[in-house]
């Protein structure tokens, strides 16, 4: 294999940069493994190949320009000619593909990446983004309130619709299907959609507030197109997509055809993101999601039930909501070249008592989404939704939840039930 390590190399503006955590097998140096990763992810293989000409090698060769032996981190700069513009599947097949199976590597994790301008602009990004989603709901001065119909699966259409309606009239802006509900014998997609949308319209008329519904269209690509058409024909205003289980390539196709905002669920992400030595970081997955057109994205919740530190969640939110136009490539800050911003969704074990902490850490441009934190309220779903909305109102007015609860019984009961 050729030599790709050059610690004096300075990455160019038109190169893709990938950052990895790498743990070599015993007896191998990080420099040796870094060299193999660079070659395997681009133009080379385990043995000398006669078809790799010197001119080709010089033109397309990657450069390992940074090695941190203590942290076991490497950074590689790739010529953008190695990648097909607008094809995330191909890009990941290179920088997050065969290299995971290399026998020389004990552990490998894609920590981060940045794309050059031509590659960023080859992706559509969010169609609506934060501003567009807020415009649909006519809510500009607070976090959005969302819920998930619970239980995840098992409810029939009528029961499902009842949960949605009660959530909306209680104060939720958004109601979504859960990630593993698509079209079941007991809850057919084509029956659920018009039923839920009729309930949403009723809630809009009764509350005077705009509402959205995230129906999960996930499935084979042709089925997703059918389900998208069903949503549009029924008067829907949003769709939901399981990013990993349905696939990146299919997401690009759905984004291209869709005239509706897309809610991205990260189901299965833990298989890639949870082991801090293997797979891919949630930061990398979130950046991919923004590039591919996700308008609202689950990134986890501080003090919630899902794995993920506060600093990690905030870093992810900052990246998908960044407007950086130019930044240091050495610092791996992605310039987004006017691409619309993805709104972070704080979800997973959320309840009214943690709302102030979430807002304090993540700001206002988020969807605060609670499933059990609404449906399990002692007085039912309507009061559960009211309690979540009241927690946000209190936070926006810098009033403690306990003080606000003195005049808001729904919040008072939630605090007694779950605490802060």
N, C-alpha and C positions, 0 to 999 in steps of 0.2 A: 504494500500500500504506500501511496505517496505521502509526503509530509505536508500537513495542513496547519500545524501549530506555528504561529508567528506572533509573539507577544508584543512586537513593536508595531503591528498593523493597526491602522486607524480605520474604523468602519466608514463606508461612504454613505452619502445621503440616499442613494438608490438601492441600498442593500437591505435584505431582511435580516433581522437579528433575533436569535433564539438564545434563551438563558435556561440552563439545565442544572439540576442537582444530580451529581453522578457519584456512585459508589462502586469502584472497581472490585473485581474478585481479588482474593488474596494474592499478593505477589506482583500485581500489576500497578503501574503508576497512573496517576490521574492524567498526566500528559499523554501517555500511550493510548489510554481509552478515549480521551478527547479526540485524538487524531482519528481513531476508528469511527467514532460517532460522526464526525464531520464528513468522512469519506462515504460511509454507508448511507447517510441521509442525502447524499448528492450524486457525485459522479463516479465513485470508486466502489471496490468490493474487497474481499479478504485476500485476493491474490492479484498479481500484476496482470493487466488485461491489455492485449495488443491493440484493441480498437480504441483505447483512450489515447488519442494523439497528444503531443506536447502542446500544440496550439490550443486544443480544446481544454486541456488541463489548466493552462495559464488563464484562459478566458473565463472559465466557469468555476474554478476551484474555490471552495469555502476557506475561511480563515478563522482558526481558533485564536482569538486575540486576547482572551483573558482566562486565567486559571487561578482559582483561589483554593489552594490545597487544604487550608484550615476548614473552610466552609464546604468544601467539595462542590464548588460551583464553577461552571465554565460558561463562556459566551462565544457564540459562533456567528460570523457574518457570512451571509449567502448572497451571491449574485442573483438579482431578481429574475434573470433570464431562466433560472432553474424552475420557475413556478408559472403556472397558467393563471393569468389574471382572472379574477372573479370565480375561481374554482377552489373553494375551501377544502373540499374532499382531497384534491390533489396536493394542496399545500400541506395538509396534515399527514398525508401518506408519506411525505418527505420528512418533515421536522418532528413528527410524532408517529412514525410508522414502524418499519423493520427494526429500528434501533432498540426498541423495547425487548426484542427477542435475542439480542446479541449475547452470546455465552460469556463474553469478557466482562459483562456488566452485571453486578449484583443488584443494584437499584438504580433507577433512572426516573427523573421527574421533569417534565416541561414546566418551568416556573413562570416564564413570561416570554413574550415576543413583541416586536414592533415591525410594522410594515412600512415600506417606502410609499411616497405619495401616489405613485401610479397604481399600486396594489390596493391601497385604501379606497381610492376613487373607483376601483373596478367593482366594488360591492355597493349595494343599494343602501344599506343601513336602514334605520327605522323610517317608516313612512310618515309617522305622526310624531313620535318622540314625546318628551315631557310636555312641551307646549301644546302639542296637538291633542294629547289625552286630556289635559286640563281644559282645553277649549270644548271638547265633546261633553264634559261633565259640568262646565261652567263653574269650576272650583279652582281658585287661584291662590288662596291665602292660608291653606292648611294642608296637612297630609291627607291623602285619600283613605277612606275606610273600606276594607274589603273583607269578604268572608268566603269560606269554602263550604259547600253543602255537605253535611255530615249525617249519617256515616258515609264513608267514601263510596261504597257500593251497597246495594240492598234495597234502597227506596224505589218505589214505583214512580211513574211520572207525576201523579197527583201529589204524592208525598214530597217528592223532590221540589215541585213547584211551590208547595206550601212553605218549605224552608226558605226558598228564594224570596217569595213575596214578603214574608215576615221580616226577613233580613233587610230588604229594601225599605219598608215602611218604618223600620226601627232606626234607620239612619245610615245604612251601608250605601256606599256609592257603587260598589262592584260586588257581584256574586259570581263565583266560578264553580265549574265542575271540578272534582278531584282528578288527580293524574291517571288513575286507573279506571275511571268511568268513561266509556265511549258509547257503545250501543249493546246493551245486554237484553236478554229475553224479557226481563222484568222492567226494563227502562230503555225503550228504543229511542235512538237518537232523533229520528224523524218525527217522533211523537213528542219528545221532550222539548225540542226547540220552539215550536209554536206555542206550547203551553207556558214555557218560561217567559217568552217574549210578551205574551198577553198579560202575564202577571206583572212583568216589568212596566209595561205601559200603564197598567192600573195603578201601580205604586207611584209612577211619575205624576199621574193626574191627582192622586191623593196628597202627595207631599209637596208638589210644586218644584221638585228637584229632578235633575237629570240623573239617569242610572245607566249602568252597563252590565252586560252578562257575558262571561267568558265560557262558551261551550267548547268542550274538548273534541277537536276534529281528528285527533291522532289515529293513524291506521296506515294501510297501504296507500301509496300515492293516489291512485285512481279513486279510492274511497274517500280520501281527504278532500279531493276536488269535489266530489259529490256532496260531501258534508258542508263544505264551504258554500256551495251553491244553495243548499238547503237553508243555511243561515241567512244568506243575502235575500233569498226569495221570501223568507219569513219576516224580514225587516230587522235582522240582527245588526248589532253595531260593534262587534268584537269577535275574535276567534282565539282559541287557545291551542298551543302546540307543545308536545313533549319533545324537547330539542334533541336529546340523545337517543331515545328509543325510536323516534321517527326518522332521525337522520339529518345531517347537515345539507346534503345535496337536495333532498326533498324540501327542506325549509326554504332554500333559495328559490325553488320552483313556486312554492306557495306565496312567498313574499312578492315574487314577480307578478303573479296574477291577482293578488288580494287588493281590494280597495278598503279593507278594514284593518284596524290596528291588530297586532299580534301579541298575545300574552305568552311568554315563554316559561314553561315549567322545566325544572332541571332534574326530573326523575332519572335515577341511575347515576347521578353525578358522583355519589360517594364511591362507586367502584373505581373511578378515576382520581378523585380529589382527596379522599380521606386519609390514605396512607401518605404521610408527608415525605416519604422517600421514593414513592412510585407514582406513576400515572401522570396527572396533569393538575395544575392548580386551578381553583375556582376562578382566580383572576384571569387566567388564560381562557377558560371556558366563557366567562362573561364578556371578554373582548370579542371572541368569536361570535357570540350571540348578538352583540351590537352591530358588528359588521354585516351579519346576515339578515338584520332587519327586525329584531325583537324590540317592541315598544315598552313592555313592562316585563321585568325579569326577577324571578326568585333569587335572592342571594343569601338568604338566611336571616336570622334575627338575633340581635344581642339579647342575652338572657333567655333565649328560647330553648326549644328541645333539641335542635339540630346542632351538630358539631360545627365549630368555627369561632375563632376569637374575635373580640371587638375590633382590634386593629386590622385583622384580615378583612372583615366585613366592610369597614370604613374605606379601606384601600380599594376594594372592588367597586364600591359605590362611587368613589372619587373618579375612578377610571371610566366607568360607563357614562358618567355625567360630565366628563371633562370637555372643555372647549379648546384645549391646547392646540395652537396652530403651528408653533415651532418649539422644539425642545431638544435638550441634549440627548443624543443617541447613546451616549455613554451611560446616562442615567436611566435609559430605557423608558422614557416617557413618550407615549404615542401621540404624535400630532394627528388630529382627527379631520382636518381640512373641511370644516363646516358640516360634517356629518351630524345628523340630529342625535340628541342624547336619549339614552335608554333610562326609563324610570325604575329605580330599585324597588323591589317588593320585600318588605320585612315580614317573614312568615315562618311558622314552625314553633308551636308552643307559646303563642302570643296571647296575652290577656290584658285587661285594662290597667292593672297595677304596674306593668312594665312600660306603658306608653310614654311617660315622661323621659325615661332613660333612653328609649329608642330615638325619640325626637332630639334629645340633647346630643346624642352621638351621631345621628344620621341626617338631621335637619328636616326640612319640610317637604322636599321633593321626593316623597316616598309614598308607597301604598302600605299602610299598616293593616295586615291581613290576619284575621283570627278565625279558626275553625271551631275547635272546642271552647275557646275563650268567648265565643258568642253562643253557640248551640247548647253548651252545658250550663249556662246561667240558670240559677235556681228558679227564676220566674219565667223562663222561656226565651225563645229566640228574639222576640221583639225587644224585650228588656235587655237582653244581651247585646244587641246592636246599639241600643240607646246608651248603654254603659260605655261601650267603646268610643262612641261619638263624644260622650261627655268627658271621657279621659283626654281626648284630643282637645276639646274646647278648653278644659282646665289648663292644659299644658300651654296652649297658645296664649292664654291670659296670665301665665306665670302664677297660677293659683295651685296650691298643693291639692292633691287628689282628696285627701281627707277633709279639707275645708270645702272643696267643691261638692263633695258627697253629702254634706249637711243639708243641701237643698235639692239633691238629685238622688232619689232613692235607688234607682237602677245601678248607679255607680257604687253607692253605699253597700248594696248587697254583694256586688262583684268583689269589692275590697274585703268584705267579711268572708267571702267564699274562698278567694285565692291569695289575698294579701297584696303586698307591693313588691 
